[in-house]
Amino acid sequence: MADDDGKVGLQSVSRALRAIELIGEAGELGVTDLGRRLGVHKATASRLAATLAQHGFVERDPDSDRYRLGFRLVALAGAAMAGLDLVRIAHPVVEDLAERTRETVNVGVLSAGEVIYLDQASGARSIVSVSWVGRRTPLHATAAGKVLLAFGEPSDRDRFLRGALEACTPRTIVDPGELADQLNAARDRGYAQTFEELEDGLNAVAAPIRGPDRRVAAALSVSGPAFRVRPEDVARLGRLLMDAATAISRRLGFSGALVD
């Protein structure tokens, strides 16, 4: 029964997405035409359109009873475009930093309680290049995630620290108090660091990218093998990251000091 319910649910989601596509392609559609194009009864199309309208994805013209795309989609498109703008603006700096450090450089943002990576450039020493773009990683086990926590909203940070922290490796910080101390230290020096906390043999350093409203828009990180990104290299990489993150922040319209 559970599998059948899941199939029905997926079919409903698929039908709703297709309805949005059809309305967008046509500009406007009545429920009769929508039902015909979806291959469902008019009553089913009517309920589907009403549900989409309730959530703002479509809106009904009261004179024609036809549906067109709603402003909720405009907001979602704006969020997606903001991510694309960040990549476009940051990428030249990301490439330059990868060339200077000769390691892998990533831009990550906060998404549903995790880090998701939007852009990457590989340095000369990255013999095997693994793409992190689109990959999600836990906040507490990554330098980028620690930056997003440390420089983000205090209420979000406190809420995160009240949750369970999963160990990705034996070196992952799972004690909330210890993690809180690390986040405070990151705020003081301007960058965060991880030593084999996400993957064995992988170290990373990250700094915050700020938007014009001073909020943290993203994290800029450098990562590499532990034998190359050593504890004694972190301060140098941290300075390079802060300079690069400041350059990106300026391009986004931020003015002021990167670190309060």
PAZA-897063 format. One record per atom (N, C-alpha, C): atom name; z, y, x; residue number from 1; residue in one letter. Coordinates in steps of 0.05 Angstrom, whole numbers, m for minus. Each point is the difference from the previous one (the first is absolute). Example, Ala and Ser with C-alpha at 12.3 -4.5 7.8 and 13.67 -1.06 7.14 Angstrom:
2
N,156,m114,264,1,A
CA,0,24,m18,1,A
C,0,24,18,1,A
N,m14,21,m7,2,S
CA,1,24,16,2,S
C,14,22,m15,2,S
***
This chain:
260
N,0,m24,17,1,M
CA,0,24,m17,1,M
C,0,25,17,1,M
N,16,m1,23,2,A
CA,2,23,17,2,A
C,m27,6,13,2,A
N,m15,m21,8,3,D
CA,m26,3,12,3,D
C,m19,13,m20,3,D
N,1,m10,m25,4,D
CA,m18,11,m21,4,D
C,6,30,m5,4,D
N,26,7,0,5,D
CA,8,28,m3,5,D
C,m11,17,22,5,D
N,1,m11,25,6,G
CA,m10,14,23,6,G
C,m30,5,m2,6,G
N,m14,m20,m9,7,K
CA,m30,2,m3,7,K
C,m6,21,m21,7,K
N,15,0,m22,8,V
CA,m5,20,m21,8,V
C,6,28,10,8,V
N,22,2,16,9,G
CA,7,26,11,9,G
C,m22,11,19,9,G
N,m10,m18,17,10,L
CA,m21,8,19,10,L
C,m25,8,m15,10,L
N,m6,m15,m21,11,Q
CA,m24,6,m16,11,Q
C,2,28,m13,11,Q
N,25,6,m9,12,S
CA,4,26,m13,12,S
C,m3,23,21,12,S
N,11,m4,24,13,V
CA,m2,20,21,13,V
C,m29,4,7,13,V
N,m15,m22,4,14,S
CA,m28,1,7,14,S
C,m16,15,m22,14,S
N,7,m6,m25,15,R
CA,m14,13,m22,15,R
C,6,30,m1,15,R
N,25,7,6,16,A
CA,7,29,0,16,A
C,m14,15,22,16,A
N,m2,m12,24,17,L
CA,m14,13,22,17,L
C,m29,3,m6,17,L
N,m12,m21,m12,18,R
CA,m28,1,m7,18,R
C,m5,22,m22,18,R
N,19,3,m18,19,A
CA,m3,20,m21,19,A
C,0,28,13,19,A
N,17,4,19,20,I
CA,0,26,14,20,I
C,m26,5,14,20,I
N,m11,m21,13,21,E
CA,m26,3,14,21,E
C,m22,7,m20,21,E
N,0,m14,m23,22,L
CA,m21,4,m20,22,L
C,1,28,m12,22,L
N,24,10,m5,23,I
CA,3,27,m11,23,I
C,m8,20,21,23,I
N,7,m5,25,24,G
CA,m8,19,21,24,G
C,m30,0,4,24,G
N,m13,m23,m2,25,E
CA,m29,m1,4,25,E
C,m15,14,m23,25,E
N,11,m3,m25,26,A
CA,m14,11,m23,26,A
C,8,29,m5,26,A
N,22,9,11,27,G
CA,10,27,m6,27,G
C,19,0,m24,27,G
N,m9,m11,m22,28,E
CA,16,m4,m24,28,E
C,m9,m25,m14,28,E
N,19,m14,m12,29,L
CA,m6,m24,m16,29,L
C,18,m1,m24,29,L
N,m12,m9,m23,30,G
CA,16,m6,m23,30,G
C,9,m29,2,30,G
N,19,m8,m17,31,V
CA,11,m27,3,31,V
C,m20,m21,m8,31,V
N,m19,6,m17,32,T
CA,m21,m20,m8,32,T
C,m17,m6,25,32,T
N,m10,21,13,33,D
CA,m16,m4,24,33,D
C,16,m13,23,33,D
N,25,8,2,34,L
CA,17,m11,21,34,L
C,4,m30,m5,34,L
N,6,m7,m25,35,G
CA,4,m29,m6,35,G
C,m25,m16,5,35,G
N,m24,12,m7,36,R
CA,m25,m15,5,36,R
C,m5,m4,29,36,R
N,6,20,17,37,R
CA,m5,m2,28,37,R
C,20,m19,14,37,R
N,24,m1,m11,38,L
CA,20,m18,11,38,L
C,m2,m28,m11,38,L
N,m15,m3,m22,39,G
CA,m3,m26,m12,39,G
C,25,m8,m17,39,G
N,13,20,m12,40,V
CA,24,m6,m16,40,V
C,m3,14,m27,40,V
N,17,m8,m19,41,H
CA,0,12,m27,41,H
C,8,29,2,41,H
N,m11,16,m19,42,K
CA,6,28,m1,42,K
C,30,6,m1,42,K
N,15,m17,m15,43,A
CA,29,4,m2,43,A
C,14,m3,27,43,A
N,m10,m20,16,44,T
CA,11,m4,26,44,T
C,m6,24,18,44,T
N,m25,9,m1,45,A
CA,m7,24,16,45,A
C,16,24,m8,45,A
N,6,3,m26,46,S
CA,15,22,m9,46,S
C,29,0,11,46,S
N,12,m24,m1,47,R
CA,27,m3,11,47,R
C,1,6,30,47,R
N,m21,m10,14,48,L
CA,m1,4,29,48,L
C,m3,29,6,48,L
N,m18,14,m14,49,A
CA,m5,29,5,49,A
C,25,16,m6,49,A
N,14,m8,m21,50,A
CA,25,15,m8,50,A
C,22,m4,22,50,A
N,1,m24,11,51,T
CA,20,m4,21,51,T
C,m7,16,25,51,T
N,m25,0,7,52,L
CA,m9,16,24,52,L
C,5,30,m5,52,L
N,m4,8,m24,53,A
CA,5,29,m7,53,A
C,29,6,1,53,A
N,17,m19,m8,54,Q
CA,29,4,1,54,Q
C,10,6,28,54,Q
N,m13,m13,19,55,H
CA,7,3,29,55,H
C,m16,21,14,55,H
N,m17,14,m14,56,G
CA,m15,22,12,56,G
C,m25,m7,15,56,G
N,m8,m25,m1,57,F
CA,m24,m8,15,57,F
C,m26,7,m15,57,F
N,2,2,m26,58,V
CA,m22,10,m16,58,V
C,11,19,m21,58,V
N,m17,16,m12,59,E
CA,9,17,m22,59,E
C,m20,0,m22,59,E
N,9,3,m25,60,R
CA,m17,m1,m23,60,R
C,m8,28,m10,60,R
N,m25,4,m5,61,D
CA,m10,25,m12,61,D
C,6,m2,m29,61,D
N,17,18,m11,62,P
CA,8,m2,m28,62,P
C,m24,5,m20,62,P
N,m20,13,9,63,D
CA,m23,6,m18,63,D
C,m19,m24,m1,63,D
N,m6,m12,23,64,S
CA,m20,m22,1,64,S
C,12,m27,0,64,S
N,27,m2,4,65,D
CA,14,m26,3,65,D
C,m11,m16,24,65,D
N,m12,13,19,66,R
CA,m10,m13,24,66,R
C,20,4,22,66,R
N,m1,m18,19,67,Y
CA,19,1,23,67,Y
C,m14,8,26,67,Y
N,14,17,16,68,R
CA,m10,7,26,68,R
C,23,m4,20,68,R
N,m6,2,26,69,L
CA,20,m5,20,69,L
C,22,22,m2,69,L
N,25,m8,6,70,G
CA,23,18,m3,70,G
C,8,11,27,70,G
N,19,19,m2,71,F
CA,8,15,24,71,F
C,18,m17,18,71,F
N,11,m22,m10,72,R
CA,15,m18,18,72,R
C,m17,m11,22,72,R
N,m25,m5,m5,73,L
CA,m18,m9,20,73,L
C,m6,22,21,73,L
N,0,24,m10,74,V
CA,m5,23,19,74,V
C,23,1,20,74,V
N,25,m4,m10,75,A
CA,23,1,18,75,A
C,m1,m23,20,75,A
N,m8,m24,m9,76,L
CA,m2,m22,19,76,L
C,m22,4,20,76,L
N,m22,12,m9,77,A
CA,m22,6,18,77,A
C,8,20,21,77,A
N,16,20,m9,78,G
CA,10,20,19,78,G
C,18,m12,21,78,G
N,17,m20,m8,79,A
CA,17,m13,20,79,A
C,m17,m16,20,79,A
N,m21,m13,m10,80,A
CA,m17,m15,18,80,A
C,m15,18,19,80,A
N,m10,23,m11,81,M
CA,m14,19,17,81,M
C,18,12,21,81,M
N,26,4,m7,82,A
CA,19,11,20,82,A
C,2,m19,23,82,A
N,1,m27,m6,83,G
CA,1,m19,22,83,G
C,m25,0,17,83,G
N,m23,3,m13,84,L
CA,m25,2,15,84,L
C,m1,25,17,84,L
N,10,22,m11,85,D
CA,1,25,15,85,D
C,18,m3,25,85,D
N,22,m13,m3,86,L
CA,18,m4,22,86,L
C,m14,m16,22,86,L
N,m14,m21,m7,87,V
CA,m14,m16,20,87,V
C,m22,17,14,87,V
N,m15,15,m16,88,R
CA,m21,17,11,88,R
C,11,20,20,88,R
N,22,13,m8,89,I
CA,11,21,17,89,I
C,14,m12,25,89,I
N,13,m22,m4,90,A
CA,16,m12,22,90,A
C,m16,m16,20,90,A
N,m23,m11,m8,91,H
CA,m13,m20,17,91,H
C,m8,10,28,91,H
N,m10,25,3,92,P
CA,m7,8,28,92,P
C,25,0,18,92,P
N,23,8,m11,93,V
CA,25,0,16,93,V
C,9,m29,5,93,V
N,m4,m17,m20,94,V
CA,8,m28,3,94,V
C,m17,m13,23,94,V
N,m26,6,0,95,E
CA,m17,m11,21,95,E
C,8,11,28,95,E
N,6,26,1,96,D
CA,7,12,25,96,D
C,26,m12,11,96,D
N,20,m5,m18,97,L
CA,25,m11,8,97,L
C,m3,m29,9,97,L
N,m18,m15,m13,98,A
CA,m5,m28,8,98,A
C,m12,0,28,98,A
N,m18,19,6,99,E
CA,m12,2,26,99,E
C,20,7,21,99,E
N,19,18,m6,100,R
CA,19,9,19,100,R
C,22,m21,6,100,R
N,8,m14,m21,101,T
CA,21,m21,3,101,T
C,m12,m27,8,101,T
N,m25,m4,m7,102,R
CA,m14,m25,5,102,R
C,12,m23,m17,102,R
N,13,8,m22,103,E
CA,12,m20,m18,103,E
C,m10,5,m28,103,E
N,9,m15,m19,104,T
CA,m8,2,m28,104,T
C,15,22,m14,104,T
N,m14,17,m14,105,V
CA,12,23,m15,105,V
C,m6,m4,m30,105,V
N,20,4,m16,106,N
CA,m4,m3,m29,106,N
C,12,24,m15,106,N
N,m11,5,m24,107,V
CA,12,19,m19,107,V
C,9,m16,m24,107,V
N,25,1,m7,108,G
CA,11,m14,m23,108,G
C,14,18,m20,108,G
N,m1,m7,m25,109,V
CA,13,16,m21,109,V
C,19,m18,m16,109,V
N,18,13,m15,110,L
CA,18,m15,m17,110,L
C,m14,m8,m26,110,L
N,2,m25,m7,111,S
CA,m13,m10,m24,111,S
C,17,m23,m12,111,S
N,12,5,m23,112,A
CA,15,m20,m14,112,A
C,21,m13,17,112,A
N,15,17,15,113,G
CA,22,m10,16,113,G
C,m8,m14,26,113,G
N,m25,3,8,114,E
CA,m10,m12,25,114,E
C,m17,20,15,114,E
N,m8,m7,24,115,V
CA,m20,16,15,115,V
C,m27,m13,m5,115,V
N,m20,17,m7,116,I
CA,m27,m10,m1,116,I
C,m16,17,19,116,I
N,m17,m13,17,117,Y
CA,m14,14,21,117,Y
C,m28,8,m9,117,Y
N,m6,26,4,118,L
CA,m26,11,m9,118,L
C,m21,3,22,118,L
N,9,2,25,119,D
CA,m19,5,21,119,D
C,10,m12,26,119,D
N,m19,m6,18,120,Q
CA,7,m13,25,120,Q
C,m21,7,21,120,Q
N,9,2,25,121,A
CA,m18,2,23,121,A
C,12,m17,22,121,A
N,m17,m14,15,122,S
CA,10,m18,21,122,S
C,m6,11,27,122,S
N,20,m2,18,123,G
CA,m3,10,27,123,G
C,m13,m20,18,123,G
N,m5,8,24,124,A
CA,m15,m16,19,124,A
C,13,m26,7,124,A
N,27,m1,m2,125,R
CA,14,m25,8,125,R
C,4,m19,m23,125,R
N,m10,7,m24,126,S
CA,2,m18,m23,126,S
C,m23,m20,1,126,S
N,3,m21,16,127,I
CA,m21,m19,4,127,I
C,m7,m14,m26,127,I
N,20,m9,m15,128,V
CA,m5,m11,m26,128,V
C,8,20,m21,128,V
N,m19,11,m14,129,S
CA,6,21,m20,129,S
C,4,m12,m28,129,S
N,24,2,m10,130,V
CA,7,m10,m26,130,V
C,2,25,m19,130,V
N,m14,0,m22,131,S
CA,0,23,m18,131,S
C,26,m1,m17,131,S
N,14,23,0,132,W
CA,23,3,m16,132,W
C,m6,15,m26,132,W
N,m25,10,m2,133,V
CA,m7,17,m23,133,V
C,2,m17,m26,133,V
N,15,11,m19,134,G
CA,4,m15,m25,134,G
C,23,m19,0,134,G
N,12,m4,23,135,R
CA,22,m19,3,135,R
C,26,14,m9,135,R
N,18,m15,m12,136,R
CA,26,11,m8,136,R
C,22,m13,17,136,R
N,19,16,8,137,T
CA,22,m10,17,137,T
C,26,12,m10,137,T
N,23,m13,5,138,P
CA,26,10,m10,138,P
C,8,25,15,138,P
N,14,17,m14,139,L
CA,8,26,12,139,L
C,19,m4,23,139,L
N,20,m17,m3,140,H
CA,22,m2,19,140,H
C,m8,m14,26,140,H
N,m23,m14,0,141,A
CA,m8,m16,24,141,A
C,m23,13,16,141,A
N,m8,24,m8,142,T
CA,m22,13,14,142,T
C,8,28,8,142,T
N,m12,10,22,143,A
CA,5,27,9,143,A
C,m10,20,m21,143,A
N,m23,m5,m12,144,A
CA,m11,17,m21,144,A
C,18,1,m24,144,A
N,10,m23,m8,145,G
CA,18,m1,m23,145,G
C,26,14,5,145,G
N,11,m2,24,146,K
CA,25,14,7,146,K
C,m5,30,m1,146,K
N,m23,9,9,147,V
CA,m6,29,m2,147,V
C,m1,9,m29,147,V
N,m13,m15,m17,148,L
CA,m2,7,m28,148,L
C,27,1,m13,148,L
N,18,m18,8,149,L
CA,27,0,m10,149,L
C,16,23,11,149,L
N,m1,3,27,150,A
CA,16,20,13,150,A
C,m6,29,m8,150,A
N,m26,5,m4,151,F
CA,m8,28,m5,151,F
C,m7,4,m30,151,F
N,4,m21,m16,152,G
CA,m6,2,m29,152,G
C,24,11,m15,152,G
N,m1,m3,m26,153,E
CA,21,10,m18,153,E
C,26,m16,5,153,E
N,23,14,4,154,P
CA,25,m14,5,154,P
C,7,m19,m22,154,P
N,m6,7,m25,155,S
CA,7,m18,m23,155,S
C,m16,m26,2,155,S
N,m25,2,8,156,D
CA,m17,m24,3,156,D
C,11,m18,23,156,D
N,8,13,21,157,R
CA,11,m14,23,157,R
C,26,m15,m7,157,R
N,18,14,m14,158,D
CA,25,m12,m8,158,D
C,m4,m23,m19,158,D
N,m19,3,m18,159,R
CA,m6,m22,m19,159,R
C,m11,m25,15,159,R
N,m17,5,20,160,F
CA,m12,m22,16,160,F
C,22,m14,15,160,F
N,19,15,11,161,L
CA,21,m12,17,161,L
C,19,m17,m17,161,L
N,0,4,m26,162,R
CA,18,m16,m17,162,R
C,m13,m27,m7,162,R
N,m25,m3,6,163,G
CA,m14,m25,m6,163,G
C,2,m20,23,163,G
N,m9,m24,m5,164,A
CA,0,m22,20,164,A
C,m22,6,21,164,A
N,6,m5,25,165,L
CA,m18,4,22,165,L
C,m8,m28,11,165,L
N,m25,m7,m2,166,E
CA,m10,m26,8,166,E
C,m6,m1,30,166,E
N,7,m21,13,167,A
CA,m6,m4,28,167,A
C,m28,m10,4,167,A
N,m16,15,15,168,C
CA,m27,m9,6,168,C
C,0,m16,27,168,C
N,18,8,18,169,T
CA,4,m14,26,169,T
C,30,0,5,169,T
N,9,m14,21,170,P
CA,28,1,6,170,P
C,10,28,8,170,P
N,m18,19,6,171,R
CA,8,27,9,171,R
C,m2,20,m23,171,R
N,m8,m8,m23,172,T
CA,m2,19,m23,172,T
C,28,10,m7,172,T
N,2,26,m5,173,I
CA,26,12,m7,173,I
C,4,m6,m30,173,I
N,21,m15,m6,174,V
CA,6,m7,m28,174,V
C,27,11,m9,174,V
N,14,13,18,175,D
CA,26,12,m7,175,D
C,m5,29,m9,175,D
N,6,8,m25,176,P
CA,m5,27,m9,176,P
C,12,22,17,176,P
N,24,m5,9,177,G
CA,14,20,17,177,G
C,m15,5,26,177,G
N,m9,m22,13,178,E
CA,m15,2,25,178,E
C,m26,14,m5,178,E
N,m13,m7,m22,179,L
CA,m26,13,m6,179,L
C,4,30,m5,179,L
N,21,6,m15,180,A
CA,5,29,m5,180,A
C,5,15,25,180,A
N,14,m12,20,181,D
CA,4,13,26,181,D
C,m27,5,14,181,D
N,m18,m20,m2,182,Q
CA,m26,3,13,182,Q
C,m17,22,m13,182,Q
N,2,2,m27,183,L
CA,m15,20,m14,183,L
C,11,28,7,183,L
N,26,3,3,184,N
CA,11,26,8,184,N
C,m9,7,28,184,N
N,0,m20,18,185,A
CA,m9,5,28,185,A
C,m29,8,0,185,A
N,m17,m12,m17,186,A
CA,m28,6,m2,186,A
C,m4,29,m9,186,A
N,16,9,m19,187,R
CA,m1,28,m9,187,R
C,7,19,22,187,R
N,20,m7,16,188,D
CA,9,17,22,188,D
C,m21,4,22,188,D
N,m13,m23,7,189,R
CA,m19,2,23,189,R
C,m29,5,m9,189,R
N,m6,m5,m26,190,G
CA,m27,6,m10,190,G
C,m18,m24,m2,190,G
N,9,m23,7,191,Y
CA,m17,m24,m2,191,Y
C,17,m25,m2,191,Y
N,m12,m21,m11,192,A
CA,14,m26,m4,192,A
C,m12,m21,18,192,A
N,14,m22,4,193,Q
CA,m9,m21,18,193,Q
C,8,m27,m11,193,Q
N,m16,m20,7,194,T
CA,7,m28,m7,194,T
C,m6,m18,24,194,T
N,17,m19,5,195,F
CA,m3,m19,22,195,F
C,m1,m28,m12,195,F
N,m24,m11,m4,196,E
CA,m3,m28,m10,196,E
C,14,m5,m26,196,E
N,0,20,m18,197,E
CA,14,m2,m25,197,E
C,m18,m9,m23,197,E
N,m26,4,3,198,L
CA,m19,m9,m20,198,L
C,m13,m26,9,198,L
N,m9,m1,25,199,E
CA,m12,m24,12,199,E
C,11,m3,28,199,E
N,4,m25,8,200,D
CA,8,m6,27,200,D
C,m21,11,20,200,D
N,10,14,20,201,G
CA,m18,10,21,201,G
C,m14,26,m7,201,G
N,7,13,m23,202,L
CA,m13,25,m8,202,L
C,20,22,m1,202,L
N,m5,22,14,203,N
CA,17,24,m1,203,N
C,m16,23,m10,203,N
N,14,20,m11,204,A
CA,m14,23,m12,204,A
C,17,25,0,204,A
N,m13,23,0,205,V
CA,13,26,m2,205,V
C,m16,16,m21,205,V
N,14,17,m16,206,A
CA,m13,15,m21,206,A
C,13,27,m3,206,A
N,m16,19,m10,207,A
CA,9,28,m5,207,A
C,m11,8,m28,207,A
N,14,20,m12,208,P
CA,m8,8,m27,208,P
C,m24,20,m1,208,P
N,m17,m3,m20,209,I
CA,m21,20,m6,209,I
C,10,14,m25,209,I
N,0,27,1,210,R
CA,9,15,m23,210,R
C,m23,14,m14,210,R
N,3,3,m26,211,G
CA,m20,15,m16,211,G
C,8,29,m3,211,G
N,m16,16,m14,212,P
CA,5,28,m2,212,P
C,27,7,m14,212,P
N,10,m20,m16,213,D
CA,25,4,m14,213,D
C,25,m8,17,213,D
N,m5,m7,25,214,R
CA,20,m9,19,214,R
C,9,m29,m4,214,R
N,m9,m12,m21,215,R
CA,7,m28,m5,215,R
C,m15,m18,19,215,R
N,11,m23,6,216,V
CA,m14,m19,17,216,V
C,m23,m13,m15,216,V
N,m24,5,10,217,A
CA,m24,m11,m13,217,A
C,m7,m27,10,217,A
N,7,m7,26,218,A
CA,m8,m25,12,218,A
C,16,m3,26,218,A
N,m4,m24,12,219,A
CA,11,m5,26,219,A
C,m22,m7,19,219,A
N,1,10,24,220,L
CA,m19,m5,21,220,L
C,14,m19,20,220,L
N,m12,m23,6,221,S
CA,13,m19,17,221,S
C,m18,m10,23,221,S
N,13,m7,22,222,V
CA,m13,m14,22,222,V
C,14,m27,4,222,V
N,m15,m21,1,223,S
CA,11,m27,3,223,S
C,m15,m15,22,223,S
N,14,m19,12,224,G
CA,m12,m16,21,224,G
C,19,m23,8,224,G
N,m10,m17,18,225,P
CA,17,m22,9,225,P
C,25,10,14,225,P
N,22,m15,m3,226,A
CA,25,8,11,226,A
C,m1,4,30,226,A
N,m17,m15,14,227,F
CA,m1,3,29,227,F
C,m15,26,9,227,F
N,m14,13,m20,228,R
CA,m12,26,7,228,R
C,14,23,m13,228,R
N,9,m3,m25,229,V
CA,15,21,m13,229,V
C,30,m8,4,229,V
N,10,8,23,230,R
CA,27,m7,9,230,R
C,20,22,m8,230,R
N,26,m7,m1,231,P
CA,20,20,m7,231,P
C,m3,25,17,231,P
N,m6,m3,26,232,E
CA,m3,24,17,232,E
C,m25,16,m5,232,E
N,m18,m11,m16,233,D
CA,m25,15,m7,233,D
C,4,16,m26,233,D
N,21,m5,m15,234,V
CA,3,10,m27,234,V
C,1,31,m1,234,V
N,16,12,19,235,A
CA,3,29,0,235,A
C,m27,13,4,235,A
N,m16,m10,19,236,R
CA,m27,12,5,236,R
C,m18,m3,m25,236,R
N,0,m24,m11,237,L
CA,m16,m4,m24,237,L
C,9,17,m23,237,L
N,27,3,m2,238,G
CA,11,17,m22,238,G
C,m10,29,2,238,G
N,m1,10,25,239,R
CA,m9,28,3,239,R
C,m30,2,m7,239,R
N,m16,m19,9,240,L
CA,m28,0,m7,240,L
C,m4,m2,m31,240,L
N,16,m17,m12,241,L
CA,m2,m3,m29,241,L
C,7,25,m15,241,L
N,21,13,9,242,M
CA,9,25,m13,242,M
C,m21,22,2,242,M
N,m12,1,24,243,D
CA,m22,20,4,243,D
C,m23,m6,m19,243,D
N,m8,m25,m1,244,A
CA,m23,m8,m17,244,A
C,7,3,m30,244,A
N,24,m7,m8,245,A
CA,8,3,m28,245,A
C,2,29,m7,245,A
N,8,17,18,246,T
CA,1,29,m5,246,T
C,m29,10,m4,246,T
N,m18,m9,16,247,A
CA,m28,8,m2,247,A
C,m12,m7,m27,247,A
N,6,m25,m9,248,I
CA,m10,m9,m27,248,I
C,14,17,m22,248,I
N,26,4,3,249,S
CA,14,16,m20,249,S
C,m11,28,m3,249,S
N,m7,12,23,250,R
CA,m11,27,m1,250,R
C,m27,m1,m15,250,R
N,m16,m20,4,251,R
CA,m26,m2,m13,251,R
C,4,m4,m30,251,R
N,23,m12,m8,252,L
CA,6,m4,m29,252,L
C,11,26,m12,252,L
N,6,20,16,253,G
CA,11,25,m11,253,G
C,29,4,5,253,G
N,13,m18,15,254,F
CA,29,3,6,254,F
C,4,21,22,254,F
N,21,16,m2,255,S
CA,8,18,21,255,S
C,29,m2,4,255,S
N,9,3,24,256,G
CA,28,m3,7,256,G
C,5,m23,19,256,G
N,25,m6,4,257,A
CA,7,m22,19,257,A
C,m2,m27,m14,257,A
N,m10,m19,14,258,L
CA,m3,m27,m11,258,L
C,27,m12,m6,258,L
N,20,5,17,259,V
CA,27,m10,m4,259,V
C,18,23,m7,259,V
N,16,m4,m21,260,D
CA,19,21,m9,260,D
C,21,5,21,260,D
***
